[in-house]
């Protein structure tokens, strides 16, 4: 029991350590904007917001779950749009790509799945920004974000960024340890049978995907590699999975209703994408099976 607990804590620590460099750089960038760049940089970012979902979707494909956490921080500070945030969340590949490569799946399978993730990010990103273009206009307010986090922004920007990072990292470590423990108690075989049931499979996979942890993508991808999960359920789960992004979002964005709506949007889109594009892929692209 003690050995298993130690393994869970070590695994959680390993997952968390991977996030520290990118989260620190994100906070350092935000501090720089607040203290050095001033209004010129903010204005430039405002102009770039229309193309944000494109860059967000491309960035999300990179196998690094820290990008989703970085995006959540930038969204809470008002520097990126909801569409850009969801584009990163939907396209984030987390541990999918390393697992597919390690299992030596054909290059055609890997590239096709990455393409689907990229397309899903672009679709949900631009669609969200189009719908919200007049209803929710967010202004960049990194200063307000800094005050909300109760750090002393007049200090050295490195120290301030470090304080932000430590707060988030501690939370991520605790949640990751708890979730890893739960996954160890719930063998995949006991719930895998449901994933081949039409519609229910996509819904269940998307719910698993909402778990704010990279372990969800590991579970879903391994089940796909082992032939338990179909492409439609895999896509539903991976699109809904944002790594630690949702965890960071709920921590830093003090708008619960807005966070819930973004989460619901990600979930619904993941299910619909799996039921449409995923089912079409299963029918027309046999090499994915």
C-alpha positions as CSV (number, residue, x, y, z in Angstrom):
1,X,0.0,0.0,0.0
2,X,2.8,2.4,1.0
3,X,4.7,1.5,-2.2
4,X,1.6,2.2,-4.3
5,X,1.0,5.5,-2.6
6,X,4.7,6.5,-3.2
7,X,4.3,5.5,-6.9
8,X,1.2,7.7,-7.2
9,X,2.9,10.7,-5.6
10,X,6.1,10.2,-7.7
11,X,4.0,10.0,-10.9
12,X,2.1,13.1,-9.9
13,X,5.3,14.9,-9.2
14,X,6.7,13.9,-12.6
15,X,3.6,15.1,-14.4
16,X,3.7,18.4,-12.5
17,X,7.4,19.1,-13.0
18,X,6.8,19.0,-16.8
19,X,4.5,22.0,-16.5
20,X,6.6,24.3,-14.4
21,X,8.9,25.7,-17.2
22,X,6.0,26.7,-19.5
23,X,3.8,28.0,-16.7
24,X,6.6,30.1,-15.4
25,X,7.4,31.5,-18.9
26,X,3.7,32.3,-19.4
27,X,3.5,34.3,-16.1
28,X,6.8,36.0,-16.9
29,X,5.5,37.0,-20.3
30,X,2.3,38.4,-18.7
31,X,4.4,40.3,-16.1
32,X,6.5,41.7,-18.9
33,X,3.4,43.0,-20.7
34,X,2.2,44.6,-17.5
35,X,5.4,46.3,-16.5
36,X,7.4,46.9,-19.7
37,X,5.4,46.7,-22.8
38,X,2.5,48.9,-21.8
39,X,-0.4,49.8,-24.1
40,X,1.4,49.1,-27.4
41,X,1.8,45.4,-26.8
42,X,-1.8,45.1,-25.5
43,X,-3.1,46.9,-28.6
44,X,-1.1,44.6,-30.9
45,X,-2.6,41.5,-29.1
46,X,-6.1,43.0,-29.5
47,X,-5.6,43.2,-33.3
48,X,-4.3,39.6,-33.4
49,X,-7.3,38.2,-31.6
50,X,-9.2,37.5,-34.8
51,X,-6.5,35.0,-35.9
52,X,-6.1,33.7,-32.4
53,X,-8.0,30.4,-32.9
54,X,-5.6,29.6,-35.8
55,X,-2.5,30.0,-33.7
56,X,-4.2,28.3,-30.7
57,X,-5.1,25.2,-32.7
58,X,-1.6,24.9,-34.1
59,X,0.0,25.4,-30.7
60,X,-2.3,22.9,-29.1
61,X,-1.3,20.1,-31.5
62,X,2.2,20.2,-29.9
63,X,2.4,17.3,-27.4
64,X,2.7,19.5,-24.3
65,X,-0.2,19.6,-21.9
66,X,1.2,22.8,-20.3
67,X,0.0,24.9,-23.3
68,X,-3.6,24.5,-22.1
69,X,-2.7,25.8,-18.7
70,X,-0.9,28.7,-20.2
71,X,-3.9,29.5,-22.4
72,X,-6.2,29.5,-19.4
73,X,-4.0,32.1,-17.7
74,X,-3.9,34.3,-20.8
75,X,-7.7,34.0,-21.1
76,X,-8.3,35.0,-17.5
77,X,-6.1,38.0,-18.1
78,X,-8.1,39.0,-21.1
79,X,-5.2,38.7,-23.6
80,X,-6.8,35.9,-25.8
81,X,-10.4,35.2,-26.8
82,X,-12.7,32.4,-25.7
83,X,-12.3,30.9,-29.2
84,X,-8.6,30.9,-28.9
85,X,-8.8,29.2,-25.5
86,X,-11.1,26.5,-26.8
87,X,-9.0,26.0,-29.9
88,X,-6.1,25.2,-27.7
89,X,-8.2,23.0,-25.5
90,X,-9.7,21.0,-28.3
91,X,-6.5,20.5,-30.3
92,X,-4.3,19.7,-27.3
93,X,-2.8,16.3,-28.0
94,X,-1.3,15.8,-24.5
95,X,0.1,12.3,-24.3
96,X,-1.6,11.0,-27.4
97,X,1.3,11.6,-29.8
98,X,4.1,10.1,-27.7
99,X,1.9,7.0,-27.1
100,X,1.0,6.6,-30.8
101,X,4.7,6.9,-31.7
102,X,5.9,4.5,-29.0
103,X,3.3,1.9,-30.2
104,X,4.7,2.3,-33.7
105,X,1.4,3.0,-35.3
106,X,1.5,3.8,-39.0
107,X,2.4,7.3,-39.9
108,X,-0.9,7.7,-41.8
109,X,-2.9,6.9,-38.6
110,X,-0.9,9.4,-36.5
111,X,-1.1,12.2,-39.0
112,X,-4.8,11.7,-39.6
113,X,-5.6,11.8,-35.9
114,X,-3.5,15.0,-35.5
115,X,-5.3,16.5,-38.5
116,X,-8.7,15.8,-36.9
117,X,-7.5,17.4,-33.7
118,X,-6.3,20.5,-35.5
119,X,-9.5,20.8,-37.5
120,X,-11.6,20.4,-34.3
121,X,-9.6,23.2,-32.7
122,X,-10.0,25.5,-35.7
123,X,-13.8,24.8,-35.9
124,X,-14.7,25.3,-32.3
125,X,-12.3,28.3,-32.0
126,X,-13.6,30.4,-34.9
127,X,-17.2,29.3,-34.3
128,X,-17.0,30.4,-30.7
129,X,-15.5,33.8,-31.5
130,X,-18.1,34.3,-34.3
131,X,-21.0,33.7,-31.9
132,X,-19.5,35.8,-29.1
133,X,-18.1,38.6,-31.3
134,X,-20.7,41.1,-29.9
135,X,-21.9,39.5,-26.7
136,X,-18.7,39.2,-24.8
137,X,-15.9,41.6,-25.5
138,X,-13.1,41.1,-23.1
139,X,-10.4,43.8,-22.5
140,X,-6.9,42.8,-21.6
141,X,-6.3,43.4,-17.9
142,X,-3.2,41.7,-16.8
143,X,-3.0,44.2,-13.9
144,X,-6.4,43.2,-12.6
145,X,-5.4,39.5,-13.0
146,X,-2.2,40.1,-10.9
147,X,-4.2,41.9,-8.2
148,X,-6.7,39.0,-8.1
149,X,-3.9,36.6,-7.5
150,X,-2.7,38.7,-4.5
151,X,0.9,39.1,-5.7
152,X,2.9,42.3,-5.3
153,X,3.2,43.2,-8.9
154,X,5.6,46.1,-8.2
155,X,8.2,43.5,-7.3
156,X,10.8,42.0,-9.6
157,X,8.8,40.4,-12.5
158,X,10.7,37.1,-12.0
159,X,9.7,36.9,-8.4
160,X,6.1,37.7,-9.2
161,X,6.0,35.1,-12.0
162,X,7.5,32.6,-9.6
163,X,4.8,33.2,-7.0
164,X,2.0,32.7,-9.6
165,X,3.7,29.5,-10.8
166,X,4.1,28.0,-7.3
167,X,0.4,28.6,-6.5
168,X,-0.8,26.8,-9.6
169,X,1.8,24.0,-9.4
170,X,0.8,23.1,-5.9
171,X,-2.9,22.8,-6.9
172,X,-2.0,20.8,-10.0
173,X,0.1,18.4,-8.0
174,X,-2.6,17.8,-5.4
175,X,-5.3,17.2,-8.0
176,X,-3.1,15.0,-10.1
177,X,-2.2,12.8,-7.2
178,X,-5.9,12.3,-6.3
179,X,-6.8,11.5,-9.9
180,X,-3.9,9.1,-10.4
181,X,-5.1,7.3,-7.2
182,X,-8.6,7.1,-8.6
183,X,-7.4,5.7,-11.9
184,X,-5.4,3.0,-10.2
185,X,-8.6,1.9,-8.4
186,X,-10.7,1.9,-11.5
187,X,-9.2,-0.5,-14.1
188,X,-10.0,0.4,-17.7
189,X,-11.3,-3.0,-18.4
190,X,-14.3,-2.5,-16.1
191,X,-15.7,0.4,-18.1
192,X,-14.3,-0.3,-21.5
193,X,-17.3,-2.3,-22.6
194,X,-19.5,0.8,-22.7
195,X,-17.4,2.6,-25.2
196,X,-18.5,0.5,-28.1
197,X,-22.2,1.3,-27.5
198,X,-23.4,4.0,-30.0
199,X,-23.6,7.5,-28.7
200,X,-23.1,6.3,-25.1
201,X,-19.5,5.5,-26.0
202,X,-18.9,9.1,-27.2
203,X,-20.6,10.6,-24.2
204,X,-18.6,8.5,-21.7
205,X,-15.3,9.2,-23.5
206,X,-16.0,12.9,-23.5
207,X,-16.8,12.8,-19.8
208,X,-13.5,11.0,-19.2
209,X,-11.8,13.6,-21.3
210,X,-13.1,16.4,-19.0
211,X,-11.0,15.0,-16.2
212,X,-8.3,17.8,-15.8
213,X,-5.3,15.5,-16.0
214,X,-3.0,14.2,-18.7
215,X,-3.8,10.6,-17.5
216,X,-7.2,10.9,-19.3
217,X,-5.5,11.2,-22.7
218,X,-3.2,8.3,-21.7
219,X,-6.2,6.1,-20.9
220,X,-8.1,6.9,-24.0
221,X,-5.2,6.5,-26.4
222,X,-4.1,3.2,-24.9
223,X,-7.7,1.9,-25.2
224,X,-7.7,2.9,-28.9
225,X,-4.3,1.3,-29.5
226,X,-5.5,-1.9,-27.9
227,X,-8.7,-2.0,-30.1
228,X,-11.1,-1.3,-27.3
229,X,-12.0,2.2,-28.3
230,X,-13.2,3.3,-31.8
231,X,-12.1,6.5,-33.6
232,X,-15.4,8.3,-32.8
233,X,-15.1,7.8,-29.1
234,X,-11.4,8.5,-29.1
235,X,-11.9,11.9,-30.8
236,X,-14.8,12.7,-28.5
237,X,-12.6,12.1,-25.5
238,X,-9.5,13.8,-26.7
239,X,-11.3,16.9,-27.9
240,X,-13.0,17.3,-24.6
241,X,-9.7,16.7,-22.8
242,X,-7.7,19.9,-22.2
243,X,-5.0,18.4,-19.9
244,X,-4.7,20.7,-16.9
245,X,-6.3,23.5,-18.8
246,X,-9.7,23.3,-17.2
247,X,-8.2,23.0,-13.7
248,X,-6.2,26.2,-14.2
249,X,-9.2,27.9,-15.8
250,X,-11.4,27.3,-12.8
251,X,-8.6,28.4,-10.5
252,X,-7.6,31.7,-12.2
253,X,-10.8,32.8,-13.9
254,X,-13.2,34.1,-11.2
255,X,-16.3,33.7,-13.3
256,X,-17.9,30.3,-12.5
257,X,-20.8,30.5,-15.0
258,X,-18.4,31.5,-17.8
259,X,-16.1,28.6,-16.9
260,X,-19.1,26.2,-16.8
261,X,-20.3,27.4,-20.2
262,X,-16.8,26.9,-21.8
263,X,-16.6,23.4,-20.3
264,X,-20.1,22.5,-21.6
265,X,-19.2,23.9,-25.0
266,X,-16.0,21.7,-25.1
267,X,-18.0,18.7,-24.0
268,X,-20.8,19.1,-26.5
269,X,-18.5,19.8,-29.4
270,X,-16.4,16.8,-28.6
271,X,-19.4,14.5,-28.6
272,X,-20.8,16.0,-31.8
273,X,-17.4,15.9,-33.6
274,X,-17.0,12.3,-32.6
275,X,-20.5,11.3,-33.7
276,X,-20.1,13.0,-37.1
277,X,-16.4,13.3,-38.2
278,X,-15.4,10.3,-36.1
279,X,-18.1,8.0,-37.4
280,X,-17.4,9.1,-41.0
281,X,-13.7,8.3,-40.4
282,X,-14.6,4.8,-39.1
283,X,-16.6,4.2,-42.3
284,X,-14.3,5.7,-44.9
285,X,-10.8,5.4,-43.4
286,X,-10.3,1.7,-42.6
287,X,-6.6,2.2,-41.8
288,X,-7.7,4.0,-38.6
289,X,-9.2,0.8,-37.2
